């Protein structure tokens, strides 16, 4: 999966799961604020990532994720 596939796929499932406009999911935007995530939502996020991308991120993985760009980089690392 290349970077444009990662972005398109994540925009699709994140906008559907968290009911936000795909236009709000931009690389520089804050992931937690844009998706309005609380601690329980992170559990949902892990599940949709596993279902859509085939890997299960850990809590440590999210320590370095602030923006969607950080998230895309995490996905790229995990899919290598």
ChimeraX attribute file (.defattr): number of C-alpha atoms within 10 A of each C-alpha:
attribute: neighborCount
match mode: 1-to-1
recipient: residues
	/A:1	12
	/A:2	8
	/A:3	12
	/A:4	10
	/A:5	10
	/A:6	18
	/A:7	19
	/A:8	11
	/A:9	14
	/A:10	22
	/A:11	20
	/A:12	16
	/A:13	17
	/A:14	18
	/A:15	16
	/A:16	12
	/A:17	14
	/A:18	15
	/A:19	11
	/A:20	16
	/A:21	14
	/A:22	15
	/A:23	8
	/A:24	14
	/A:25	22
	/A:26	15
	/A:27	14
	/A:28	11
	/A:29	16
	/A:30	19
	/A:31	20
	/A:32	15
	/A:33	11
	/A:34	16
	/A:35	20
	/A:36	12
	/A:37	15
	/A:38	10
	/A:39	8
	/A:40	8
	/A:41	15
	/A:42	14
	/A:43	12
	/A:44	14
	/A:45	20
	/A:46	15
	/A:47	16
	/A:48	18
	/A:49	17
	/A:50	13
	/A:51	12
	/A:52	12
	/A:53	16
	/A:54	12
	/A:55	15
	/A:56	15
	/A:57	16
	/A:58	9
	/A:59	11
	/A:60	8
	/A:61	13
	/A:62	13
	/A:63	8
	/A:64	11
	/A:65	17
	/A:66	15
	/A:67	19
	/A:68	21
	/A:69	18
	/A:70	18
	/A:71	21
	/A:72	18
	/A:73	15
	/A:74	16
	/A:75	21
	/A:76	14
	/A:77	9
	/A:78	14
	/A:79	13
	/A:80	6
